[in-house]
Amino acid sequence: MHLDGMELLRLRWLSSTTSHTVASISRCMRTDCAMTRPTVIIPGTRPNSPIETRRMISSGARALSVDASISTNDSNDYRYVQGFGRFSGVSGLVTEVDGDAVVVRYADPQHRAGTVSVWAHLHLGDTTMAEVDGGWEIRLTDLRVDRLEYLLDVDGELRPDPSNPRRVARPFGEHSWIPLTGYREPAWLRQEVVEGERASLTLSHTGTGRIDIELWSPKESAGDDALPLLLCHDGPEMDAYASLTSYVAALVADGRLRPMRVALLAPGPRNKRYAANPAYARALTTRVLPAITEAVPTSGRPVLMGQSLGALAALHAAWTSPETFGGLFLQSGSFFTPELDPQESGFEYWREVTGFVASVRAARHAAPGAPPTTLTCGSAEENHANNVVMRDHLAEVGVETAWGEVRDGHTWTCWRDTLDPHLTDLLTRAWG
């Protein structure tokens, strides 16, 4: 999957089709989605409305947990969440888990809607809902996920499920989500964290334009201590929607990770930069890294991580400068090939992406100093096949390779849920 600047228009049009060809619409980010300040979601409360989200973004607040559920005693609010199954206290048609299936319902007593269906970041087949007394209903079976993140498509307009109080913030508004019985949130979400400090760094002129960086450091180590460095593509989004620095702060507090700095790299013109762009790779290794090490003391070789197209950019940077990085963490990489991903051939940088992937797959040996690499992916993702192929090839040419997956789609929560133990293990191998 890649990120398309026309995503919103394409999403709306395609989501109204009967077949719901998720191959063309299952994107979770887009070119201009970079947010310089992330969203606030307080655990135990409903994620903010779009208006409140924008206000908090401008105030510089940050996320703590993006999968917070509702528990309210407000008599005017009927939404309650207690574990799995039916949402108690909700009158009328209600979405619920039934065994291994999810029954999605939409209340429409007068049947004013012409068609109602379900949109998700994975293949669900025909999700057109059937008319029932009081509204609409569909039973989703044979799901390859342990949590379903979705929207309702009501006459071509995408919206969260009004009967489901579980919401998760995303760049273009909230999505509904529902856990199946096999799903468990990461334990670190409930752990104590070390306090952190943030600083901003901007490179105004590079070969690929302005690059904005937010540096997170543990407060008690924020001064002159030389700490290892973790760099993250789409960093502000990964922090806002996947709680990256909260993960680091929790595991540092628990003693499972050593104190480190985290550089959250804003994507800027994302598709152009991340599509195996040599100018960006040079800017990252010759401008960004020196600027960070000049601003704060660091130690060892940095670890670079990325998601989707950002994972491709991370592999490209390390492939062209193999001794720069001490590790790579590649989540759901867009490692497109004509054979596996023909549906992506309309992507504006298709030739650059497939050309680079082909060059990697043509290699017989990894370069000396190539960093250990961990790949993760959701089991239900469209990118799963090309990630498995890339994993196997990297191992074949001599890269120290590890793999992890969870039963999810191409979502920020998927990427959050694969941080531990997979990123944890990589950082421990890289830095001890």
N, C-alpha and C positions, 0 to 999 in steps of 0.2 A: 504494500500500500504506500502511496505517496501523498503529498499534500498539494492541493490544487487551489490556486487563487480564485477559481470559479466554483469552489466547492458548494457554497450556499445555494446558488441557483441550480446547480446540477443535482444537489441533494433533494431539493424540493420537487424538481421535475421527476427524477427517477423514483423517489419514494412513493409517488402516486401510481406507479405501474403495478400491474398485478403480480408480476414475477418477482419484483423486488430484487433485482440483480445486485446483491450487496458488493460484488466484485468492483463495481464502479462507484459505490457510494460510501463504503465503509472506511471513512477517513475520520480521524479524531483531531486533526490539526489542519491548518492551512497556512498559506504563505504569510498572510498579514495578521496572524493571530498572536504575535508576540506581545505579552503584557509586561511592562516594566515593573509593575507591582502586582503580586498575586492576590488571590481572593481570601477572605477570612471566612472560616466555617468553624463555629465553636462546637466541640464535642457535646452531643446530647441535644442539639438544636437543629432546626431546619436550616439548610444552606440558604444563603442570602438571596433575596430577589435580585433580578438584574439591576435595578436601580441602586439597591443597597450595595451590591457587588461593585458597581462602578465607583460609588462613593468611597468604599474602603480601599479599592485599588489606588485611587488618587491620594489616599491618606498614608499609603505605604505599609498597610497591614499585611500579615502573611498567614498562610494556612496552617492549621494544626492537624486536622483530619478531614478528609473529603467524603468519607462514607458514614458521617454521623447520622443517627436515626432520631426520630421524633419520639418524645415522651412528654405529653403535655396534659395538664389538668384543666385547660381552658375549655369551658363548656361550649364555647362557640367554635371550637376546632375539633372535628370528629376523628382526626387522624391519630392512631396509636400504632406503635410497633412493639410487639413482644415476641421475639424469636421468629420462627418460621411459620408457614401456613397462612391462614386467613388473618387479615388485619381486623382486629376486634374493634367494635365501636363505629364501624363504617356501615352506613345503611345502603341498601340497594346492591347493585352489581359490584363485586370487588375482585380484584386480581389476587390470586393465591397460588401457593405451591400445593400440588396434589401428587404425592409420591415423588416420582422422578420427572413429573411434568409441571409446566407452568400454565395455568389457565388465566389468560388475560381477558379482562372484561372492561367494557366501557358503557357507562350509564347514559342512555339516550331514550327516555320514555316515549317521546313523540316520534322517534326515528327521523329526526330532521337531517341527520347526516346521510349522504348518498353512499359512501363507502368508508370503512374504517379498517385499518390494518396495522401491523406491527413492523417497525423499522429497528434494526439492530446492526452491530458491527460484525456480523457473522452470517453465514448462509443459514436461513431458516426455511427456505422453500417459499411456497405461496402462503403468505400470512394474512390474507384477506379474512376478516372476521365475519361470522355468520350472524344474522339477525336472530335475537332471542327476545323473550318478553322483557321489556324494560330497557333494551339496548342491544349490545353486540358482544360476541364472545368467540374465542379461539383457544384450542388446547394445543400447546407446543410440546411435542414429545421428541424423544431421541436427541436431547440436547447434549452437546459436547462441552458444556460449560458447567461450572459450579456456582456461578453468579451470572444472571442475565441483565445486561444493561441495554435499555431500549427506549424508544419513543413511540407514541401513537401517531399514526398518520390519519387525520380526519379530513377527508375531502382534499387531500394534497397539502395540508398544513401539519407540520410536525409539532408535537407538544408532549410534555410529560403526562404520565398516567395520573389522572386526578384521584383515583381510588387508592393509589400506592404512595404512602408518605416517605418512602425511602428515595432520597434525591442525592445526586452527586453533581458537583459543579464541573462545568466544562467551558472551553473558551467561548462558545456561543450560547450559553445558557445551560440550565439543569437537564440532566437525563434521569429517568427513573431507573431503579435497579432492584433486583430481588434475589436473595440468596437461596440456593437450593440446599438440601440437607448436608451436602458434602463440603460446603464453604465455611472457611474460618478466616477471619481477618488476622493479619500479622500480630503476634504478641507484642512487638515493640511499640505498637500504637498506644498501648496502655502502660508503658513503662515511664519511669522518671527520666528526665533529660538533663544534659548539661546546658547551662545558659550560653547563648551565642551572641556574637557581635557581627555586624555587617558593615561593609564599606563598598563604595562604588568606584569603578575604574572605567574610563572611556578612552579608547584609541580612536581619535577623530579621523585619521587618514591612514588607511592600509590599502593594499592592492585590491581589496574587495569591499572598500567603504568603511564606514564607522562600525566599530564593534564595542558593545556595552557589556560590562562584566560586573556582577555582584559577588563580592568575596565574603564568605561566611567563615568565622573562626570561633572556636570555643573561647568564651570570655576570659577564663583564667589563663589561657595560652595565647591571647590575642596580641601580645606585645612582641618581644624579640625572639621568642622561641622558634626555632626552625622546625616546621611541621611538614609532613608529606601533603601532597596536593592532589585532589580529585577534581577533574574538569568535567563539566556536563554540558553537552549540546542541548538546546532548548531548555536551558537551566531554569529560567523563571517559571516556565510552565511545569517542568518536572517538580519543582518545589511547591508550586501552588496546587497542583492536581495529583501529585504522587508523594508529597511530603518528604522530599529527599533529605533536606537538612534535619528534619525531625527524626528520620531514621538514623542519620549519623549521630545526632545528639543523644539519642536513646542508647545506641550501642557503645558509644564512648562512655556514657554514664555507667553502663553495665560492665565495662571492662572488656567487652568482646572486640572492640576496635580501639586502636590507639588514637589519640587526638590528631586531628587533621584539619586542613583548610579545604573548603569547597568553593570552586569558581563556577558560578552559574553564568553560562555564556548565552546572551540573548541571540536569537537566530537572525534577526535582520531580514534581508531578502532571502528567505529560507530555501526555496527551491533552487535558486541559482547557486547559492553558497554550498549547499549540502550535496548537490548532485555530482560528486567526484570532481570538484572544481579545483584545479591546481593552484589558482590564486588564493583560494581560501586556505588550502593546506599549508601554503607558504606563510600566509599571515598568521595562522595558528602557531606554527612552530618557530617562526623568526620574529614575530611581533608580540603576539599575545603572551606566550610563555615568558619571554624576557621581561615584559612589562609587569607581569605578576610577581616574578621573583625579585624585581627591583623594588616593588611596592611592599612586599612582605617576605620574611625569610621562609624558605622552604627547604625540604630535604628529600633526597632520593629522586628517582624518576617518577613523574606524575602518571596517574592512571586517568584514561580518557573514556568517557561513556557517552552513549547516544541512543536514541529511540527512532525507529522507523527510518526515514531518510537521514536523520542525524546519526544513526548507527553506521549507515553506509559512509558518511563523511568521516566518521572516526576511523573506520577501517582504511579508508583512502589515505588519510593523513599518516597513519602508522605504516602503511604499505610503502609510502613514498619517503618516509623518514623513520625507519624501523627502530633505531636506537634511542629515539626521543622519549618513548613512553615505557613505563614499567608494567602496564597492563591495559587491556581493552575490555570494556563491558558493553556488549552489543545486544540491544533489546529489539526484537522484531525488525531486524534490518531489512531495508528495501533492496535486497540482492536480486534484482530482476533479471530474468533470462527470457528470451523469446519463446522458449519451449514451455516454461512454467507459468509465465505471466503475460500472455498476449493481450489480456484485457487492459494492461497498463500502457500499451503502445502509443496511446494518445498523449501521454505525459510529455510536456515540452522538453524535458531533458532526458528522454528515453535513450537516445543514442549515447549520451555521456555515461549514464548509469550502466546500461548493458555492456558498453565497451569496457568500462573498468572491471565489471564483474567477470567478463570474458578473459581479461588479462590476468586476473587473479587465478581463475580456474585453469589457465594455460600454464601457470608456473609449475615447475617440477620440484622446486625447493624453496623454502622460505628464506628470506634474507637473514644473515647473521644478526643476532640481537633482536629478532622479532619478538614482541612481548607476548606473554601468556594471555590467552583470549577466552573469555566466557561469553557464550551466546545464550540468550533466553528467548522464549516465544510462547504465545498462547496456543494451546492445542487446537483451538477452533479458528485460528487466523488464516487468512488467505496467504500470508507470507510464510506459513509454517514450512511448506515444501522447499522453498528456496533457502530458508535458513538451515534446514537439515542438510541440504546439498553443500552449502558453504561450510558448515561445521565439519562435515566429513572430509572436504577437500583441504581445509586448513590443517586438520590432524594428519592427513596423508602427506602433506609437504613438510611436516615437521614442526608446526606450531603447537605449543602446549595448549590444549583446547579442553574446555569444560562446557557442559550443557545443562540447562534447566528449563522447565516449562510448567505452566499452571493451566488449569482448565478454564480458559477465558478467551476473549476476543482481543482485537487490536485497540486496547483501551489504556488510559492512564493508570487505572487500578490494576490491570494486568502487570504493568511495569512496576508499580509500587510493590505488588505482592511477590515479585521475583527478586527484590533487593536482598532479602534474607531467606536462605543462606547464601545465595549465589554471588552477589557482590561482596558480601562479608568474606566469603572464602577467597575471592580474588584479591581483595585488599590485604588480607592476611598473607597470602602467598607473595604479593608484591613488596610488602613493607615489613612483614613479620609481626 
